[in-house]
Amino acid sequence: MSHNLLIRPDIRRRFIVLAVGTILVFGQSVHSLAKKPALPKSYESQASSYELTEADKLFIDLRDASRKNDVFRTQQLASALVDYPYIDYVRYFRIKPQLFDKGNEARADTIVDEEVHAFLKTYEGSAIADRLRNDWLLVLGKRKDWQQFDREYPRFVLDDDTNVKCYALQSRLIKAEDPKVIGQEAIKIMIDPRYFGSACQELVPLLVQANGLTISQAKALGRAAGEMNLETIGRRMAGEDPIAPIVRAARADATKAYREFLQSGIKYSKEDQAMALGVLGQFLAKRLDRNAIDAYRRQNQLGFDVLLSAESQEWKVRTALRVHDWQLVKETIENMNPAVRQRDPAWTYWYGRALKEGGNSEAANNQFRLLEDQFNFYGQLAREELGKPIFIPPKVKVSEQEVKGMANRPGFVRGERFYAMNLRFEGNREWNWELRGMNDKQLLAAAEYAKRIHLYDRTVNTADRTKGEHDFALRYPTPFKEQLGPIAKNIDLNLAWAYGLIRQESRFITNASSSVGASGLMQVMPNTAKYVAKKIGMHSYTNERLKDTQVNLTLGSHYLNMVLQDLDGSWALASAAYNAGPSRPKSWREKLTQSTEGAIFVESIPFNETRTYVKNVLANATYYSLLMDGKSTSMKQRLGTVQPKAAVLSELP
């Protein structure tokens, strides 16, 4: 579905690694070094010069075998790495496959308790210990060993696993805590069915039995899974859903399913009719079918909004926005599951807009004030509603000493070595773990350090975390300007927009690559590259050249300019086209029934990834424009209005 999807960037970096109190160079132990080598001048040159040792290669194989839960292979490889610097990771990769089966389900019969306890004791406070604790909690929950679970759970620092949270609620339920309180907490955490593991599937029927959830609430959770084609999960939680056939039909052909429901829906209870209409409305809306608003209005008359899935609730708002039914927008957001409403600033903004359209400007402004200090798409729009310019906060400087101090942080040193080995997942884990508890100035020092060693994705990620003290030159860096600037100037492409797109596409990782073949800074697809190369007269082009930064920027910039011209100069449509392909935004525009403001058009983009992508690219571009030339461009003016227009076939790929 995506034209340019960033999946797994490759990155390499640095020589020196700190592990278990010993300094190492290229995997060889040295107990003392007189002087730490200076940071390399070029990130890219260092990447090409680093060569993996044989031990490194075994370690990477061990990691891959561990991911597959291959017990025999991990034991074999680990035994050959007893002197490897990252012995904690070696031990983790050997233990983890013994905790899970081939389907990645926790095993209740594992017999490595003593080894797990020893590991957690030895490496307490480390990123990898927290990772193992996460795994171990899933095993303890599977065993129903609540005594151990309750002892370990408070020590789980990240606490970011929905399945672990569901086990924690099971433990509390067994202790006779108020089931209704636990039920409400379950509804808050069980938003995305993709993360409904076995613990959540067990929890729901237990809560129904304890009167913590109603049967209707359980059915709603199961139905949300069914909407994502996870019917088995839905049945495990709530049994057979009376409207499951309608859900299936809506996934296959929403228009036909809606037509049939209008003829036969009377046989269902009012609640089931409302749920069916909510599901049909969602799938009609994702196809921009004009029947979507009719389905949602019928559902609205029956009620039961809070039982709709998050997707159905959100698409009800988007559908009402497309037809400018501000009263329905207001009512739908008011009746949203609070957890759904609070997770996205979009609903605060659109609620404010609905209040404003209804004549309640004071209440509307109160909503906009909740967003005005957020540095995102809706924060920018909210400031405009309040009559305030979009701005960049004052730059907070950090000292040279603070920046240099970051070079010796263990998590950064370890993370950089993992990047050098193309173990990006592990590198990010170590880097992000080191950021925990840092204040704003420390975060800025870490971001500046990342910039100096050309880890631009870590620069952005780290600077983005500050709350009160900022440096937007770090949030929105401009590497490769000596290459991109002339290209953009030559074709009259807005440089701020190009940077906004690259920041979203690759985070400035030159050898970023995706599972579908997009590559480089601008994540250009091979077929697109060939087409553009031919159009601009780049002779003797081969896809191997797409790895070259200059070539990648040239082809990506020209393609961005081509889709902009093809889509009447609309940044919103062109950004969507760059991500999803030119034909899609054209078809979305064709299905409009009236002139639509750009923000509503963007909010109703049917693809979740593309919708988020366009918002981020445009918000990025606004800040880049301010940094580059000090101009505060109106987001509303930039979005403009989108007119209904018949789609015209284009040769653009």
C-alpha positions in Angstrom: 0.0 0.0 0.0 2.9 2.3 0.5 5.1 3.9 -2.1 7.9 4.7 0.2 7.9 2.8 3.5 11.0 3.1 5.8 11.4 -0.3 7.5 15.0 -1.0 8.5 17.8 1.5 7.9 21.4 0.2 8.0 24.0 2.2 9.9 27.6 1.7 10.9 29.7 3.6 13.5 32.8 3.8 15.7 35.6 1.8 17.0 35.6 1.9 20.8 33.2 -0.1 22.9 32.7 -0.3 26.7 31.4 -3.6 28.0 31.3 -5.1 31.5 34.0 -2.6 32.7 36.5 -3.4 30.0 37.4 -1.2 27.1 37.5 -3.0 23.7 38.8 -2.1 20.3 37.3 -4.1 17.4 36.4 -6.9 19.9 39.9 -7.2 21.3 40.2 -6.7 25.0 42.5 -3.9 26.2 42.7 -3.1 29.9 44.1 0.4 29.5 44.3 3.0 26.8 46.4 6.1 27.2 44.1 8.2 25.0 40.7 7.8 23.5 40.9 8.2 19.7 39.3 11.3 18.3 35.9 11.0 16.7 36.1 10.3 13.0 35.5 13.3 10.7 33.1 11.4 8.5 30.4 9.0 9.6 30.1 7.5 6.1 33.9 7.0 5.6 34.0 5.3 9.0 31.1 3.1 8.0 32.9 1.8 5.0 36.2 1.2 6.8 34.8 -0.9 9.6 35.0 -4.6 9.1 33.2 -7.2 11.2 35.4 -9.7 13.1 34.6 -13.4 12.9 33.3 -13.1 16.5 31.0 -10.2 15.4 29.6 -12.4 12.6 28.9 -15.2 15.1 27.2 -12.8 17.4 24.9 -11.6 14.6 24.1 -15.2 13.7 23.3 -15.7 17.4 21.0 -12.8 17.4 19.2 -14.1 14.4 18.9 -17.6 15.8 17.5 -16.2 19.0 14.8 -14.2 17.2 13.7 -17.6 15.7 13.7 -19.2 19.1 16.1 -21.8 17.8 17.4 -23.3 21.1 19.9 -25.7 19.6 21.5 -23.1 17.3 21.7 -20.5 20.0 23.4 -22.9 22.5 25.9 -23.8 19.8 26.7 -20.3 18.8 26.8 -19.0 22.4 29.3 -21.6 23.4 31.7 -20.2 20.8 31.4 -16.6 22.2 32.4 -17.1 25.9 35.0 -14.3 25.6 32.8 -11.9 23.5 32.7 -8.3 24.8 28.9 -8.2 25.0 28.6 -11.3 27.2 25.3 -10.0 28.6 23.7 -10.1 25.1 25.3 -13.5 24.4 23.6 -14.8 27.6 20.3 -13.1 26.8 20.2 -14.5 23.3 20.9 -18.0 24.7 18.2 -17.7 27.4 15.4 -16.1 25.4 14.7 -19.0 23.0 14.1 -21.3 26.0 11.3 -19.0 27.2 9.3 -19.1 23.9 8.1 -21.7 21.4 8.5 -21.4 17.7 5.2 -19.5 17.5 6.7 -16.9 19.9 4.3 -17.9 22.7 5.6 -17.9 26.2 6.4 -21.4 27.6 5.1 -22.3 31.0 7.3 -25.4 31.2 10.6 -23.7 30.9 13.2 -24.6 33.5 15.7 -21.8 33.4 14.5 -20.0 36.5 17.8 -19.9 38.2 19.6 -18.7 35.1 17.0 -15.9 34.6 17.3 -14.8 38.3 21.1 -14.8 38.1 21.0 -12.7 34.9 18.7 -10.2 36.3 20.8 -9.8 39.4 24.0 -9.5 37.5 22.8 -6.9 35.0 20.1 -5.1 37.0 19.6 -1.6 35.7 20.7 -2.4 32.1 18.6 -2.2 29.0 19.0 -5.9 28.2 18.0 -6.9 31.8 14.8 -4.9 31.3 14.2 -6.8 28.0 14.7 -10.2 29.7 12.4 -9.1 32.6 9.7 -8.3 30.0 10.1 -11.9 28.6 10.2 -13.4 32.0 7.0 -11.7 33.1 5.2 -13.3 30.1 6.4 -16.7 31.2 5.4 -16.1 34.8 1.9 -14.9 33.7 1.6 -17.9 31.5 2.4 -20.1 34.5 0.0 -18.1 36.7 2.9 -17.7 39.2 1.5 -14.5 40.6 3.8 -14.3 43.5 6.9 -14.1 41.3 5.1 -11.9 38.8 4.1 -9.4 41.4 7.6 -9.2 42.6 9.1 -8.6 39.2 6.5 -6.4 37.6 7.3 -3.2 39.6 10.9 -3.6 38.4 9.9 -3.6 34.7 11.1 -0.1 33.7 9.7 0.4 30.2 6.3 -1.3 31.0 5.4 -1.1 27.3 4.0 -4.6 26.7 0.2 -4.8 26.4 0.3 -8.5 27.2 2.2 -8.0 30.4 -0.3 -5.3 31.4 -3.1 -7.8 30.9 -1.3 -10.3 33.1 -0.9 -7.6 35.7 -4.7 -7.0 35.6 -5.3 -10.8 35.9 -3.1 -10.8 39.0 -5.1 -8.0 40.5 -8.4 -9.7 39.7 -7.3 -12.8 41.5 -6.5 -10.7 44.6 -10.2 -9.6 44.7 -9.7 -6.0 43.7 -12.7 -4.2 42.3 -13.5 -5.9 39.0 -15.2 -2.8 37.5 -12.1 -0.7 38.2 -9.9 -3.4 36.5 -12.4 -3.6 33.6 -12.1 0.1 33.0 -8.3 -0.1 33.0 -8.6 -3.0 30.5 -10.6 -0.9 28.1 -8.0 1.8 28.3 -5.1 -0.5 27.4 -6.8 -2.7 24.9 -7.1 -0.3 22.1 -5.1 -2.0 19.3 -6.1 -5.6 18.6 -2.7 -6.4 17.1 -1.4 -6.5 20.6 -4.1 -8.7 22.1 -1.9 -11.6 23.1 -2.9 -14.6 25.1 -3.0 -12.7 28.4 -5.5 -10.2 27.0 -7.6 -13.0 25.4 -7.8 -14.7 28.8 -8.5 -11.5 30.7 -11.7 -10.5 28.9 -13.8 -13.6 29.8 -12.4 -13.5 33.3 -13.7 -9.9 33.7 -17.1 -10.8 32.2 -17.4 -13.6 34.8 -16.4 -11.2 37.6 -18.8 -8.5 36.3 -15.9 -6.3 35.5 -17.0 -6.0 31.9 -20.4 -6.4 30.4 -21.0 -8.9 27.6 -21.5 -6.0 25.3 -18.1 -4.5 26.2 -16.5 -7.9 25.7 -18.2 -8.3 22.3 -16.9 -4.9 21.3 -13.3 -5.8 22.1 -13.7 -9.1 20.1 -15.3 -7.2 17.2 -12.4 -4.8 17.0 -10.2 -7.8 16.5 -12.5 -9.2 13.9 -12.4 -5.9 12.0 -8.7 -6.4 11.6 -9.3 -10.0 10.4 -8.2 -11.4 13.7 -11.4 -13.4 14.2 -9.9 -16.2 16.3 -8.7 -13.7 18.8 -12.2 -12.1 18.9 -13.8 -15.5 19.5 -11.4 -16.4 22.3 -12.3 -13.2 24.1 -16.1 -13.0 23.6 -17.4 -16.0 21.8 -19.3 -15.8 18.5 -20.3 -12.3 17.5 -23.8 -12.1 16.1 -22.7 -9.6 13.5 -19.4 -11.4 12.6 -20.8 -12.2 9.1 -21.4 -8.5 8.5 -17.9 -7.7 9.6 -16.5 -10.2 7.2 -18.7 -8.9 4.4 -17.7 -5.3 5.1 -14.0 -6.2 4.9 -14.6 -7.8 1.5 -17.1 -5.4 -0.2 -18.5 -2.7 2.1 -20.8 -1.2 -0.5 -22.5 -4.6 -1.2 -22.6 -5.5 2.5 -24.3 -2.1 3.3 -26.9 -2.6 0.6 -27.7 -6.1 1.9 -27.8 -4.9 5.5 -30.4 -2.2 4.7 -32.6 -5.1 3.5 -32.0 -7.6 6.4 -30.7 -5.6 9.3 -34.1 -5.4 11.0 -33.6 -9.0 12.3 -30.9 -7.8 14.7 -31.3 -6.1 18.1 -30.9 -2.4 18.1 -27.4 -2.7 19.7 -26.3 -5.1 17.1 -27.7 -2.9 14.3 -25.8 0.0 15.7 -22.6 -2.0 15.9 -23.1 -3.3 12.3 -23.7 0.2 11.0 -20.5 1.4 12.8 -18.4 -1.3 11.2 -20.0 -0.7 7.8 -19.5 3.0 8.2 -15.8 2.4 8.9 -15.2 0.3 5.8 -17.3 2.5 3.6 -15.4 5.5 4.9 -12.0 3.9 4.2 -13.1 3.6 0.6 -14.4 7.2 0.6 -17.8 5.8 -0.3 -20.6 8.4 -0.1 -22.8 5.9 1.8 -20.5 6.1 4.8 -22.2 9.2 6.2 -25.6 7.6 5.8 -24.4 4.5 7.7 -23.0 6.6 10.5 -26.0 8.8 10.8 -28.2 5.8 11.1 -25.9 4.4 13.7 -26.0 7.7 15.6 -29.7 7.5 15.9 -29.4 4.1 17.6 -26.5 5.2 19.9 -23.9 2.9 21.5 -21.0 5.0 20.3 -18.7 3.9 23.2 -18.9 0.3 22.0 -17.6 1.1 18.6 -13.9 0.2 17.9 -11.3 2.9 17.9 -11.2 2.7 14.1 -14.9 3.1 13.8 -15.1 6.0 16.2 -12.3 7.8 14.4 -13.7 7.2 11.0 -17.0 8.5 12.1 -15.4 11.8 12.9 -13.6 11.9 9.6 -16.7 11.0 7.6 -18.6 13.9 9.3 -15.8 16.2 8.5 -15.9 15.4 4.8 -19.6 16.5 4.6 -19.1 19.4 7.1 -21.6 18.0 9.6 -20.0 19.8 12.6 -22.7 18.7 15.0 -22.0 15.1 14.3 -18.3 15.8 14.7 -18.9 17.3 18.1 -21.2 14.6 19.3 -18.9 11.8 18.1 -15.8 13.2 19.8 -17.8 13.8 23.0 -18.9 10.1 23.0 -15.5 8.7 22.2 -13.8 6.2 24.4 -11.6 8.6 26.5 -8.5 6.5 25.8 -9.1 6.9 22.0 -9.8 10.6 22.3 -6.7 11.3 24.3 -4.2 9.4 22.2 -4.3 11.8 19.2 -4.3 15.6 19.3 -6.5 15.5 16.1 -9.6 15.0 18.2 -8.9 18.0 20.5 -8.4 20.2 17.4 -11.5 19.0 15.6 -13.6 19.3 18.7 -12.4 22.9 19.0 -13.3 23.4 15.4 -16.8 21.9 15.9 -17.4 24.2 18.8 -16.2 27.2 16.8 -18.5 26.3 13.9 -21.3 26.0 16.4 -20.7 29.6 17.6 -19.0 28.8 20.9 -15.7 30.6 20.3 -14.7 30.8 23.9 -15.0 27.0 24.5 -13.3 26.4 21.1 -10.3 28.5 22.1 -10.0 26.6 25.3 -9.5 23.5 23.2 -7.0 25.2 20.9 -5.0 26.4 24.0 -4.5 22.7 25.0 -2.5 22.3 21.7 -0.8 25.6 21.1 2.5 24.6 22.7 2.7 21.3 20.9 5.2 21.2 18.1 3.2 19.2 15.6 0.6 19.6 12.8 -2.3 20.2 15.0 -0.3 22.5 17.3 0.4 24.6 14.3 -3.2 24.7 13.2 -4.3 25.5 16.8 -2.0 28.5 17.0 -3.5 29.8 13.8 -7.0 29.5 15.2 -5.9 31.5 18.2 -4.4 34.2 15.9 -0.8 33.4 17.0 2.1 32.8 14.6 3.9 29.5 14.4 7.2 29.9 16.1 10.5 28.4 17.0 11.4 28.6 20.7 14.7 30.2 21.8 17.8 28.1 21.3 19.2 26.7 24.5 23.0 26.3 24.3 25.0 23.6 26.0 28.6 23.7 26.9 31.5 21.9 25.1 32.1 20.0 28.3 28.5 18.8 28.4 28.7 17.5 24.9 32.1 15.8 25.3 30.8 14.1 28.4 28.3 12.2 26.3 31.0 10.4 24.5 31.7 8.2 27.5 28.1 7.3 28.3 28.0 3.5 28.3 24.7 3.3 26.5 25.9 5.5 23.7 29.2 3.7 23.3 27.5 0.3 23.2 24.8 1.7 20.9 27.3 3.0 18.4 29.1 -0.3 18.3 25.8 -2.1 17.6 25.1 0.4 14.8 28.5 -0.4 13.4 27.5 -4.1 13.3 24.2 -3.2 11.5 22.3 -4.2 14.7 20.0 -1.2 14.6 17.4 -2.6 17.0 19.9 -3.2 19.7 21.7 0.1 19.0 18.5 2.0 19.5 17.7 0.1 22.7 21.0 1.0 24.2 20.9 4.6 23.0 17.3 5.2 24.2 18.0 3.5 27.5 20.8 6.0 28.2 18.4 8.9 27.6 16.2 7.9 30.5 16.0 10.4 33.3 18.0 13.0 31.4 16.9 16.7 31.8 16.4 18.9 28.7 20.0 20.2 28.7 21.4 16.7 28.9 19.2 15.7 26.0 20.4 18.6 24.0 24.0 17.7 24.7 23.3 14.1 23.7 21.6 15.3 20.5 24.6 17.6 19.7 27.0 14.7 20.3 24.9 12.5 17.9 25.1 15.2 15.3 28.9 15.5 15.6 29.3 11.8 15.0 26.8 12.0 12.1 24.1 9.9 13.8 21.4 12.2 12.5 18.5 9.9 13.3 19.6 9.9 17.0 20.0 13.7 16.8 16.4 14.1 15.8 15.1 11.4 18.1 17.0 12.8 21.1 16.2 16.5 20.5 12.5 15.7 20.0 12.3 14.6 23.7 12.9 18.0 25.3 10.0 19.6 27.1 10.9 23.1 28.1 14.4 23.8 26.7 14.9 23.3 23.0 17.3 23.6 20.0 15.3 23.3 16.8 18.4 23.2 14.8 18.9 19.8 16.3 15.3 18.7 15.9 15.4 19.8 12.3 19.0 19.4 11.1 20.1 20.1 7.6 22.9 17.7 6.7 23.9 17.3 3.0 22.9 20.9 2.3 25.9 21.4 0.0 24.4 18.6 -2.2 20.7 19.1 -1.8 20.7 23.0 -2.0 21.9 23.3 -5.6 19.6 20.5 -6.7 16.6 22.1 -5.2 17.6 25.6 -6.5 18.1 24.2 -10.0 14.5 22.9 -10.3 12.9 25.5 -8.1 11.9 23.0 -5.4 11.2 24.4 -2.0 14.2 23.3 0.1 12.3 23.4 3.4 9.7 21.0 2.0 12.4 18.7 0.7 14.1 18.6 4.1 10.7 18.0 5.8 10.2 15.0 3.6 13.7 13.5 4.1 13.3 13.9 7.8 10.2 11.8 7.7 11.5 9.3 5.1 14.9 8.3 6.4 15.9 10.5 9.3 19.0 11.3 7.2 20.3 7.8 7.2 22.1 7.6 3.8 21.8 3.8 3.4 18.2 3.5 4.7 16.3 0.7 3.0 12.9 -0.7 3.1 11.4 -4.2 2.6 9.8 -3.2 -0.7 13.1 -1.9 -2.1 13.0 1.9 -1.4 16.4 3.2 -0.5 18.5 6.1 0.5 17.8 9.5 2.0 14.7 10.0 -0.1 13.6 6.4 -0.1 13.3 6.2 -3.9 11.9 3.0 -5.4 14.0 1.4 -8.1 11.3 1.7 -10.9 10.7 5.3 -9.9 14.4 6.0 -10.1 14.7 4.5 -13.6 11.8 6.5 -14.8 13.1 9.8 -13.4 16.7 9.1 -14.6 15.4 8.7 -18.1 13.3 11.8 -17.9 16.2 14.1 -16.7 18.8 12.6 -19.0 20.9 10.7 -16.4 22.6 8.4 -18.8 23.9 4.9 -17.9 21.8 4.8 -14.8 21.7 1.6 -12.8 19.9 0.8 -9.6 23.2 0.3 -7.9 23.8 4.1 -8.3 20.7 4.8 -6.1 23.0 4.1 -3.1 25.0 7.2 -4.0 23.9 10.2 -1.9 24.1 12.7 -4.8 22.2 10.4 -7.1 19.6 9.6 -4.5 19.0 13.3 -3.7 18.9 14.2 -7.4 16.3 11.5 -8.4 14.2 12.0 -5.3 14.1 15.8 -5.6 13.1 15.6 -9.3 10.4 13.1 -8.6 9.0 15.2 -5.8 8.9 18.1 -8.2 7.2 16.0 -10.8 4.4 14.9 -8.5 4.0 18.5 -7.3 3.5 19.7 -10.9 1.2 16.8 -11.7 -1.0 17.7 -8.7 -1.5 21.4 -9.3 1.2 22.6 -6.9 -0.5 21.2 -3.8 2.1 20.2 -1.2 -0.5 18.1 0.6 -1.4 16.1 -2.5 2.2 15.8 -3.6 3.4 14.6 -0.2 0.7 12.0 -0.3 1.7 11.0 -3.8 5.3 10.6 -2.8 4.3 8.2 -0.1 1.4 6.3 -1.7 1.8 6.9 -5.4 0.3 9.6 -7.6 -2.8 7.8 -8.6 -4.1 7.5 -5.1 -4.4 11.2 -4.1 -6.0 11.8 -7.5 -8.7 9.2 -6.8 -9.2 10.6 -3.3 -9.7 14.0 -4.7 -12.1 12.7 -7.3 -14.4 11.3 -4.6 -14.9 14.7 -3.0 -18.5 16.1 -3.2 -17.5 19.7 -2.6 -14.6 22.1 -2.1 -12.8 20.8 1.0 -10.2 22.5 3.2 -6.8 20.9 3.0 -6.7 19.9 6.7 -10.0 17.9 6.3 -8.7 16.3 3.1 -5.5 15.2 4.9 -7.4 14.0 8.0 -9.5 11.7 5.8 -6.7 10.1 3.8 -7.7 6.4 3.9 -4.2 5.0 4.6 -3.0 5.5 8.2 0.6 5.6 7.2 0.1 8.2 4.5 -2.2 10.4 6.6 0.5 10.5 9.4 3.2 11.0 6.8 1.6 14.0 5.2 0.9 15.7 8.5 4.5 15.2 9.6 6.1 16.3 6.3 4.1 19.5 6.3 4.7 20.3 9.9 8.4 19.6 9.4 8.5 21.9 6.4 7.0 24.8 8.5 9.8 24.6 11.0 12.5 24.2 8.4 11.2 27.3 6.6 11.4 29.2 9.9 15.0 28.0 10.5 16.1 28.7 7.0 14.6 32.1 6.3 12.7 33.2 9.4 9.4 33.1 7.5 6.3 31.8 9.4 4.1 30.4 6.7 0.4 29.8 7.4 -0.3 26.1 7.6 -3.9 26.7 6.5 -2.7 28.7 3.4 -0.2 25.9 2.6 -2.9 23.3 2.9 -5.3 25.4 0.9 -8.5 23.8 -0.4 -8.9 20.7 -2.5 -11.4 20.8 -5.3 -13.3 17.8 -6.6 -11.6 16.9 -9.9 -11.8 13.9 -12.2 -8.7 11.8 -12.0 -6.5 12.0 -15.0 -4.2 9.1 -15.8 -0.5 9.9 -15.3 2.6 8.2 -16.5 4.3 8.9 -13.2 5.1 5.6 -11.3 
